[in-house]
Amino acid sequence: MHEREPSRTALAAAAHRAAHQVLEQGRIFADPLALRILGQPADVIAQAAKAQPARGGMRFFIASRSSIAEAALAEAVESRDVRQLVVLGAGLDTFAYRNPFGHKLRVFEVDHPATQAWKRRRLREAEIAIPPSLTFAPVDFERDDLFASLASQGFDPARRTFFTWLGVVPYLTKEAVWATLGAIGGAAGGAEVAFDYSDPPASLSAEVRAAQQRRAAAVAALGEPFLSYFEPAELHLKLAAFGFGEIEDFGPHALFERYLALHPPAEPNAGDWRSRPDRGGHVIVAATPFSG
């Protein structure tokens, strides 16, 4: 990522969320601030999405992962007394600015300092107020100690916390991923996390692998290449070793049945979403034991 510029992939994810509000009316994931924070008119967003119908599957994956994460968060707040949310790699995520739990849930947005500075400028330009329940915590995942950085911003490690980590894991080294998940799993007050990942390219069907290779080339050209892929069994064993006793993994079939079959893309010929691949993108929700 270039100095003083936002992550290009974070910007692309925000564009997908905004396009979903326009083209599918947010049927999978409703975000009333998605267009405002992006700062582009609805017709421009719609035209850009329609010009690349093959990206419809990615738009639905991004909407689905946000829906899963926020549903799991709501359950944790209401059922397990979670009072802290850490948004890892926040990008242009808008949850903190439409937080339905108000002061009941303190939100920490964690991101690279350059992306965070740009986001704050966008918030001012979009006239989106920063609520008192939100704290910005600048962190470089490859170099900084996550919990030390959070603690310096008032985070309470003794309280059970929910972490969302969407659209970040593929761009990190495995070492950074393991370090972050290990830290979350070892949190003194208990923790829950929602994140996404992808199966290794060699395990994909020829059609899905070709689409993945196109995405990999595109993000590499932006200077943000894919660095990590995971076999589900390997990842689940690691999560268990880190202290996560509950692991729910939404793979391609589960995502199709839960979302895509009910809410197909607005454009015809929208990529490979109809094929129900056995392998591809996953969304995980994992939790350490709750003793309450």
C-alpha positions as CSV (number, residue, x, y, z in Angstrom):
1,M,0.0,0.0,0.0
2,H,1.4,3.4,-1.0
3,E,1.9,6.0,1.7
4,R,-1.0,8.3,2.4
5,E,-3.3,6.2,0.2
6,P,-6.1,3.8,1.3
7,S,-5.9,0.1,0.6
8,R,-7.1,-0.4,-2.9
9,T,-8.7,-3.7,-2.0
10,A,-10.5,-2.0,0.9
11,L,-11.8,0.5,-1.6
12,A,-12.9,-2.3,-3.9
13,A,-14.8,-4.1,-1.1
14,A,-16.5,-0.9,-0.2
15,A,-17.6,-0.5,-3.8
16,H,-19.1,-4.0,-3.8
17,R,-21.0,-3.3,-0.6
18,A,-22.4,-0.1,-2.1
19,A,-23.3,-1.8,-5.4
20,H,-25.2,-4.5,-3.4
21,Q,-27.3,-1.7,-1.9
22,V,-28.2,-0.3,-5.3
23,L,-28.5,-3.4,-7.5
24,E,-30.1,-5.8,-4.9
25,Q,-31.4,-3.3,-2.5
26,G,-29.2,-4.7,0.3
27,R,-31.3,-7.9,0.5
28,I,-28.3,-9.9,2.0
29,F,-26.6,-7.1,3.9
30,A,-28.2,-3.7,4.4
31,D,-25.8,-0.8,4.9
32,P,-27.4,2.6,4.7
33,L,-24.0,4.3,4.8
34,A,-22.2,2.3,2.1
35,L,-22.8,4.9,-0.6
36,R,-22.1,7.9,1.5
37,I,-18.8,6.8,2.8
38,L,-17.7,5.8,-0.7
39,G,-18.6,9.3,-2.0
40,Q,-19.9,8.2,-5.4
41,P,-23.4,8.5,-6.9
42,A,-25.6,5.4,-7.0
43,D,-25.8,5.4,-10.8
44,V,-22.1,5.5,-11.1
45,I,-21.7,2.6,-8.7
46,A,-24.4,0.6,-10.5
47,Q,-22.9,1.3,-14.0
48,A,-19.5,0.2,-12.8
49,A,-20.9,-3.1,-11.4
50,K,-23.0,-3.9,-14.4
51,A,-20.0,-3.3,-16.7
52,Q,-18.2,-6.2,-15.0
53,P,-21.0,-8.9,-14.4
54,A,-18.4,-11.6,-13.7
55,R,-17.7,-9.8,-10.4
56,G,-21.3,-10.4,-9.2
57,G,-20.1,-13.5,-7.3
58,M,-17.5,-11.5,-5.4
59,R,-20.1,-8.9,-4.5
60,F,-22.3,-11.5,-3.0
61,F,-19.5,-13.1,-1.1
62,I,-18.6,-9.7,0.5
63,A,-22.3,-9.1,1.3
64,S,-22.6,-12.6,2.8
65,R,-19.5,-12.4,5.0
66,S,-20.7,-9.1,6.4
67,S,-24.1,-10.5,7.1
68,I,-22.7,-13.6,8.9
69,A,-20.3,-11.5,11.0
70,E,-22.9,-9.0,12.1
71,A,-25.5,-11.6,12.9
72,A,-22.9,-13.5,15.0
73,L,-21.9,-10.2,16.8
74,A,-25.5,-9.5,17.6
75,E,-26.0,-12.9,19.2
76,A,-22.7,-12.4,21.2
77,V,-23.9,-9.0,22.5
78,E,-27.3,-10.3,23.5
79,S,-26.4,-13.7,24.8
80,R,-22.8,-13.6,26.0
81,D,-22.4,-10.1,27.4
82,V,-19.9,-9.0,24.7
83,R,-19.2,-5.3,25.2
84,Q,-16.2,-4.8,22.9
85,L,-15.9,-5.1,19.2
86,V,-12.6,-5.0,17.4
87,V,-12.8,-4.4,13.6
88,L,-9.5,-5.7,12.3
89,G,-8.6,-4.2,8.9
90,A,-11.6,-1.9,9.1
91,G,-11.1,-0.3,5.7
92,L,-14.4,1.6,4.9
93,D,-16.5,-0.6,7.2
94,T,-19.4,1.4,8.5
95,F,-20.6,-0.7,11.5
96,A,-19.3,1.8,14.1
97,Y,-21.3,4.6,12.6
98,R,-24.6,2.7,12.6
99,N,-24.0,0.6,15.7
100,P,-27.4,-0.5,16.9
101,F,-26.1,-1.2,20.4
102,G,-25.0,2.4,21.1
103,H,-22.9,2.9,24.2
104,K,-23.5,-0.7,25.2
105,L,-20.9,-1.8,22.6
106,R,-17.5,-0.1,22.4
107,V,-15.9,-0.4,18.9
108,F,-12.2,-0.3,18.1
109,E,-11.3,0.1,14.5
110,V,-7.9,-1.4,13.7
111,D,-6.1,-0.6,10.4
112,H,-2.9,0.5,8.8
113,P,-2.3,4.2,9.8
114,A,-2.5,5.4,6.1
115,T,-5.8,3.8,5.5
116,Q,-7.2,5.1,8.8
117,A,-6.1,8.6,8.1
118,W,-7.8,8.5,4.7
119,K,-11.0,7.1,6.2
120,R,-11.2,9.9,8.7
121,R,-11.0,12.4,5.9
122,R,-13.7,10.5,4.0
123,L,-15.9,10.6,7.1
124,R,-15.6,14.3,7.4
125,E,-16.3,14.8,3.7
126,A,-19.4,12.6,3.9
127,E,-20.5,14.3,7.1
128,I,-20.7,11.0,9.0
129,A,-20.2,11.6,12.7
130,I,-17.7,9.7,14.7
131,P,-19.6,8.3,17.7
132,P,-18.2,8.4,21.2
133,S,-18.3,4.6,21.3
134,L,-15.6,4.4,18.6
135,T,-11.9,4.4,19.1
136,F,-9.3,4.3,16.2
137,A,-6.3,2.0,16.8
138,P,-3.6,2.2,14.1
139,V,-1.8,-1.2,13.7
140,D,0.4,-2.8,11.0
141,F,-0.5,-6.5,11.3
142,E,2.9,-7.7,10.0
143,R,4.9,-5.6,12.6
144,D,2.8,-4.4,15.6
145,D,1.6,-6.2,18.7
146,L,-2.2,-6.2,18.3
147,F,-3.1,-6.3,22.0
148,A,-0.4,-3.8,23.1
149,S,-1.7,-1.4,20.5
150,L,-5.3,-1.9,21.6
151,A,-4.5,-1.6,25.3
152,S,-2.9,1.8,24.6
153,Q,-6.3,2.9,23.3
154,G,-8.3,1.8,26.3
155,F,-9.2,-1.8,25.3
156,D,-10.0,-4.0,28.3
157,P,-8.5,-7.5,27.7
158,A,-10.4,-8.9,30.7
159,R,-13.8,-8.4,28.9
160,R,-15.1,-10.9,26.3
161,T,-14.6,-9.4,22.9
162,F,-15.9,-10.0,19.4
163,F,-13.4,-9.5,16.5
164,T,-14.4,-9.1,12.8
165,W,-11.5,-9.6,10.3
166,L,-13.0,-9.5,6.9
167,G,-11.1,-9.2,3.6
168,V,-7.7,-9.2,5.3
169,V,-6.4,-12.8,5.9
170,P,-5.6,-13.6,2.3
171,Y,-3.3,-10.5,2.1
172,L,-1.2,-11.5,5.2
173,T,1.5,-14.1,5.6
174,K,0.6,-17.3,7.4
175,E,2.8,-16.3,10.3
176,A,0.9,-13.0,10.8
177,V,-2.4,-14.9,10.6
178,W,-1.4,-17.4,13.2
179,A,0.0,-14.7,15.4
180,T,-3.2,-12.7,15.3
181,L,-5.5,-15.8,15.8
182,G,-3.3,-17.0,18.6
183,A,-3.5,-13.6,20.4
184,I,-7.3,-13.5,20.0
185,G,-7.7,-17.1,21.2
186,G,-5.6,-16.3,24.3
187,A,-7.5,-13.2,25.2
188,A,-8.0,-13.3,29.0
189,G,-11.7,-12.4,28.9
190,G,-12.6,-14.7,26.1
191,A,-13.1,-14.0,22.5
192,E,-15.1,-14.6,19.3
193,V,-13.9,-13.9,15.7
194,A,-15.4,-13.8,12.2
195,F,-13.1,-13.9,9.3
196,D,-12.9,-15.1,5.7
197,Y,-10.3,-17.2,3.8
198,S,-9.9,-19.2,0.6
199,D,-8.9,-22.8,-0.2
200,P,-5.6,-23.3,-2.0
201,P,-5.8,-22.6,-5.7
202,A,-4.6,-26.2,-6.5
203,S,-7.7,-27.6,-4.8
204,L,-10.1,-25.6,-6.9
205,S,-12.0,-26.7,-10.1
206,A,-10.5,-25.4,-13.3
207,E,-13.3,-22.8,-13.7
208,V,-13.1,-21.5,-10.2
209,R,-9.3,-21.6,-10.3
210,A,-9.3,-19.5,-13.4
211,A,-11.5,-16.9,-11.7
212,Q,-9.3,-16.9,-8.7
213,Q,-6.2,-16.4,-10.8
214,R,-7.8,-13.4,-12.4
215,R,-8.5,-11.9,-9.0
216,A,-5.0,-12.7,-7.8
217,A,-3.5,-11.0,-10.8
218,A,-5.7,-7.9,-10.3
219,V,-4.8,-7.4,-6.6
220,A,-1.2,-8.1,-7.3
221,A,-1.2,-5.4,-9.9
222,L,-2.5,-3.0,-7.1
223,G,0.5,-4.0,-5.0
224,E,-1.6,-6.1,-2.5
225,P,-1.1,-9.7,-3.6
226,F,-2.7,-12.8,-2.1
227,L,-0.2,-14.4,0.3
228,S,-2.1,-17.0,2.3
229,Y,-4.5,-19.9,1.5
230,F,-5.7,-22.6,3.9
231,E,-7.0,-26.1,3.9
232,P,-10.1,-26.1,6.1
233,A,-8.9,-29.1,8.2
234,E,-5.5,-27.5,8.8
235,L,-7.2,-24.2,9.8
236,H,-9.7,-25.8,12.1
237,L,-6.9,-27.7,13.9
238,K,-5.0,-24.5,14.4
239,L,-8.1,-22.7,15.7
240,A,-8.6,-25.5,18.2
241,A,-5.0,-25.3,19.3
242,F,-5.5,-21.6,19.9
243,G,-8.4,-22.2,22.3
244,F,-11.4,-21.9,20.0
245,G,-13.9,-24.5,21.1
246,E,-16.7,-23.6,18.7
247,I,-16.0,-23.3,15.0
248,E,-18.6,-22.7,12.3
249,D,-17.3,-22.7,8.7
250,F,-19.5,-21.5,5.9
251,G,-18.0,-22.8,2.7
252,P,-19.3,-22.2,-0.9
253,H,-22.2,-24.7,-0.6
254,A,-23.4,-23.2,2.7
255,L,-23.1,-19.7,1.4
256,F,-25.1,-20.6,-1.7
257,E,-27.9,-22.2,0.3
258,R,-28.0,-19.5,3.0
259,Y,-27.8,-16.5,0.6
260,L,-27.2,-16.8,-3.1
261,A,-30.0,-19.2,-4.0
262,L,-32.5,-16.9,-2.4
263,H,-31.0,-13.6,-3.7
264,P,-29.4,-14.0,-7.1
265,P,-27.3,-11.2,-8.6
266,A,-29.2,-8.5,-10.5
267,E,-27.1,-8.9,-13.7
268,P,-27.4,-11.8,-16.1
269,N,-24.3,-13.9,-16.6
270,A,-23.0,-12.9,-13.2
271,G,-19.9,-15.0,-13.1
272,D,-19.6,-18.4,-11.6
273,W,-21.9,-18.0,-8.6
274,R,-24.5,-20.5,-9.9
275,S,-22.1,-23.4,-10.1
276,R,-22.0,-24.1,-6.4
277,P,-18.3,-24.9,-6.3
278,D,-17.1,-27.4,-3.6
279,R,-14.1,-25.2,-2.9
280,G,-13.4,-21.5,-2.9
281,G,-14.1,-18.7,-0.3
282,H,-15.1,-19.5,3.3
283,V,-16.4,-17.4,6.2
284,I,-15.6,-18.7,9.7
285,V,-17.1,-17.8,13.1
286,A,-15.1,-19.2,16.0
287,A,-15.4,-18.7,19.8
288,T,-13.5,-19.6,22.9
289,P,-15.5,-21.2,25.7
290,F,-18.0,-18.9,27.5
291,S,-18.2,-19.4,31.2
292,G,-21.0,-16.9,31.9
